[in-house]
Amino acid sequence: MKILISADMEGATGVTWPADVLPGSEQWQRCRSLFTSDVNAAIAGFFAGGADEVLVNEAHWTMRNLLLERLDERAQMLTGRHKSLSMVEGVQHGDVDGIAFVGYHTGAGTEGVLAHTYLANSITGVWVNGTRASEGLLNSLVVAEYGVPVVLVTGDDRTCEDAAAYAPRAHGVAVKDYVSRYAAVCRPPARTAADIQAAAKEAAALAVRHDPARGGPFAMELEFDAEHLAGAATVVPGVEATGERRVGYTTDTMYEGIRCFKAVTTIVSSAVEEQYG
């Protein structure tokens, strides 16, 4: 049994504000240990549940945040940017039986600690076929096309509620409770590690590949906080303006959908000015 862990940082134990996750800050250095602890707990749980192999895909910002020197030695880590499937890189090779979303968060425009979708700001909402989408939902649609179930989700309590809609069988572990976008009631790392490990051990039983999903077409819509960002996004072929601050596009598969989404967010991020956005 092979498990892929997609590891994001905003939903990690103790993380509540931007400096906690921005590479280079003093707080980021501190929170890297908490982040690594959550991932190690998931690794230990999956091996206890019968996994033979665990690959961790670093999925936050520069994708170089986890402390390799503290990683459970039974696992391997895929680190660095510019990966074909970004946050779920590795799922496409046909040998993954289940995926865990560790340290995830809610989507742009919703309640949740450090809520956003791919870009920390600028995007105010993302919809797939009319449903508001988090990164968890987007990534779950991608992995479903490879027959891989989401078996575990960790983050704040709102993230677990979000996951219940797109992965109802997955085990959820809330490491903190939402108070505001920049505040939460946090559980200590010893407690969250025990909770994550126990949930991962049980979740391993759900790691059974199924037939690839064929859920398309996917109508994607993105809303931005400034109209010039929508204009910048339409540079991508197939992306059209649907409103003053909105764009949309349609793809037959979510593989195509997420790659187009990545292209849009890359171009939009380059169009953001420092003070006015």
C-alpha positions in Angstrom: 0.0 0.0 0.0 1.4 3.4 -1.0 0.1 6.6 0.5 0.7 10.1 -0.9 0.7 13.0 1.6 0.0 16.4 0.1 1.4 18.7 2.8 0.3 22.3 3.1 1.2 24.7 5.9 -1.7 27.0 6.7 -3.6 24.2 8.4 -0.7 23.0 10.5 -0.8 22.9 14.3 -0.3 26.4 15.8 -0.4 28.3 12.6 -2.7 31.4 12.7 -1.2 34.4 10.8 0.8 35.2 7.7 4.3 35.3 9.3 3.8 31.7 10.4 3.9 30.5 6.8 6.0 33.1 4.9 9.4 31.7 4.2 12.3 33.6 5.8 10.4 35.0 8.8 11.3 34.1 12.4 7.8 32.7 13.0 8.0 30.5 9.8 11.2 28.9 11.2 9.4 28.1 14.4 6.3 26.7 12.6 8.3 24.5 10.3 8.8 22.2 13.3 5.1 22.1 14.0 4.3 21.5 10.4 6.9 18.6 10.3 5.4 17.2 13.5 1.9 16.9 11.9 3.4 15.2 8.8 5.4 12.8 10.9 2.3 11.9 12.9 0.4 11.0 9.6 3.4 9.0 8.4 3.5 7.0 11.6 -0.2 6.4 11.6 -0.2 5.1 8.0 2.6 2.7 8.6 0.9 1.5 11.7 -2.2 0.9 9.5 -0.4 -1.2 7.0 1.2 1.1 4.5 4.4 -0.1 2.8 5.4 3.2 1.3 4.7 6.9 2.1 5.6 9.8 -0.2 5.3 13.3 1.1 4.7 16.0 -1.5 5.6 19.4 -0.1 2.8 21.7 -1.3 3.2 25.0 0.5 4.5 28.3 -1.2 8.1 27.5 -2.2 7.4 23.9 -1.5 10.6 23.8 0.6 9.3 24.2 4.2 9.3 20.7 5.8 12.4 19.8 7.7 13.8 16.8 5.9 16.3 16.1 8.7 13.4 15.5 11.1 11.2 13.5 8.7 10.3 10.0 9.7 13.0 7.9 8.0 10.6 5.4 6.6 9.1 8.1 4.3 10.4 10.0 1.3 9.8 13.6 0.4 9.2 15.3 -2.9 10.2 18.9 -2.4 10.5 21.9 -4.8 8.3 23.8 -7.3 7.3 23.5 -10.9 5.7 20.1 -10.7 3.2 18.9 -13.3 0.4 18.5 -10.8 1.6 20.9 -8.1 0.0 20.0 -4.8 -0.9 16.4 -5.8 2.2 15.6 -7.8 3.0 11.9 -7.7 -0.6 10.7 -8.0 -0.4 10.3 -11.7 2.0 7.3 -11.8 -0.6 4.6 -11.0 0.9 3.3 -7.8 -0.8 5.5 -5.2 -3.6 3.8 -3.2 -4.7 6.8 -1.1 -3.9 10.4 -0.5 -3.9 12.5 2.7 -4.4 16.3 2.7 -2.3 17.4 5.7 -2.3 21.0 6.9 -5.0 22.1 4.5 -7.3 25.2 4.8 -10.6 26.6 3.5 -11.0 28.4 0.2 -11.0 32.1 -0.7 -14.0 34.0 0.5 -15.0 31.6 3.2 -14.5 31.3 7.0 -11.2 29.7 8.0 -7.8 30.3 9.3 -5.7 31.9 6.5 -8.4 31.0 4.0 -7.4 31.4 0.4 -7.2 29.5 -2.9 -3.7 29.2 -4.3 -3.0 33.0 -4.0 -2.8 34.4 -0.5 -4.9 37.3 -1.7 -6.3 38.7 -5.0 -8.7 35.8 -5.6 -12.0 36.2 -3.7 -13.7 33.1 -4.9 -13.3 30.0 -7.1 -16.2 27.9 -8.3 -16.4 24.5 -10.1 -19.7 23.7 -11.8 -21.3 26.3 -9.6 -19.8 25.0 -6.3 -17.5 27.2 -4.3 -14.1 25.4 -4.3 -11.3 25.1 -1.8 -7.9 23.7 -2.8 -9.0 20.5 -1.1 -12.0 20.2 -3.5 -10.0 21.1 -6.5 -7.3 18.5 -5.6 -9.9 15.9 -4.8 -11.3 16.2 -8.3 -7.8 15.8 -9.8 -6.9 12.6 -7.8 -10.3 11.1 -8.5 -9.3 11.0 -12.2 -6.5 8.6 -11.2 -8.8 6.5 -9.0 -7.2 7.6 -5.8 -9.4 8.3 -2.7 -8.8 11.1 -0.2 -8.5 9.2 3.1 -7.4 11.9 5.6 -7.7 15.6 6.0 -6.2 17.8 8.7 -6.5 21.5 9.3 -8.9 23.8 11.3 -12.4 22.8 12.1 -13.8 24.6 9.1 -11.5 22.7 6.8 -12.8 19.4 8.2 -16.3 20.6 7.5 -15.3 21.5 3.9 -13.7 18.1 3.4 -16.9 16.3 4.6 -18.5 17.5 1.4 -15.9 16.5 -1.1 -14.5 13.4 0.7 -17.2 12.2 3.0 -15.5 8.9 3.9 -12.1 10.5 4.8 -11.1 10.9 8.4 -10.8 14.5 9.5 -8.6 15.9 12.3 -9.1 19.5 13.5 -5.8 20.8 15.0 -7.4 24.2 15.8 -10.8 25.9 15.9 -11.5 28.9 13.7 -12.0 32.3 15.5 -11.1 34.6 12.6 -8.9 34.5 9.5 -5.9 35.3 11.8 -6.9 33.7 15.1 -7.7 30.2 16.3 -8.0 28.1 19.5 -5.0 25.8 19.0 -4.4 22.3 20.5 -0.8 21.6 21.6 1.4 19.6 19.2 1.6 16.5 21.5 -2.2 16.3 21.3 -2.5 17.0 17.6 0.2 14.5 16.8 -1.6 11.8 18.7 -4.9 12.6 17.0 -3.4 12.7 13.5 -1.6 9.4 14.1 -4.7 7.6 15.3 -6.8 8.9 12.4 -4.1 8.0 9.8 -3.9 4.5 11.2 -7.7 4.0 10.7 -7.7 5.9 7.4 -5.2 3.4 5.9 -8.1 1.0 5.5 -9.7 3.4 3.0 -6.7 3.4 0.7 -8.1 1.3 -2.1 -7.8 2.5 -5.7 -11.1 2.7 -7.6 -12.0 3.2 -11.3 -10.9 6.6 -12.5 -13.7 9.2 -12.3 -15.0 10.8 -15.5 -16.8 13.8 -14.0 -16.2 16.4 -16.8 -16.8 18.8 -18.3 -15.7 21.2 -15.6 -16.8 24.8 -15.7 -14.3 26.9 -13.7 -15.0 30.5 -12.6 -12.6 32.8 -10.7 -13.3 36.1 -9.0 -10.6 38.7 -8.3 -10.5 41.8 -6.0 -9.6 44.1 -9.0 -10.8 44.2 -12.6 -7.3 44.4 -14.1 -6.5 41.0 -12.7 -9.4 39.5 -14.6 -8.1 41.2 -17.7 -4.6 39.7 -17.1 -6.1 36.2 -16.7 -7.7 36.3 -20.2 -4.3 36.1 -21.7 -4.5 32.4 -21.1 -6.2 30.7 -24.2 -9.7 29.6 -23.4 -10.1 31.9 -20.4 -12.8 34.6 -21.0 -14.2 37.4 -19.0 -17.6 36.6 -17.4 -18.0 39.8 -15.4 -16.1 42.9 -14.3 -13.8 40.9 -12.0 -14.6 37.4 -13.1 -13.3 35.0 -15.7 -14.3 31.5 -16.6 -13.2 28.5 -18.7 -14.3 24.9 -19.3 -12.3 21.8 -19.6 -13.1 18.1 -20.2 -10.9 16.9 -17.4 -9.8 18.2 -14.0 -6.2 17.5 -15.0 -6.6 20.2 -17.7 -8.7 22.3 -15.3 -6.0 22.5 -12.6 -3.2 23.1 -15.1 -5.1 26.0 -16.6 -5.9 27.3 -13.1 -2.2 27.2 -12.3 -1.5 29.2 -15.5 -4.1 31.8 -14.6 -2.8 32.2 -11.0 0.8 32.6 -12.2 -0.1 35.3 -14.6 -2.4 37.1 -12.2 0.2 37.1 -9.4 2.6 38.9 -11.8 0.0 41.6 -12.4 -0.4 42.5 -8.7 1.2 45.8 -7.7 2.7 46.1 -4.2 0.4 48.7 -2.7 -2.8 48.7 -4.7 -3.0 45.0 -5.7 
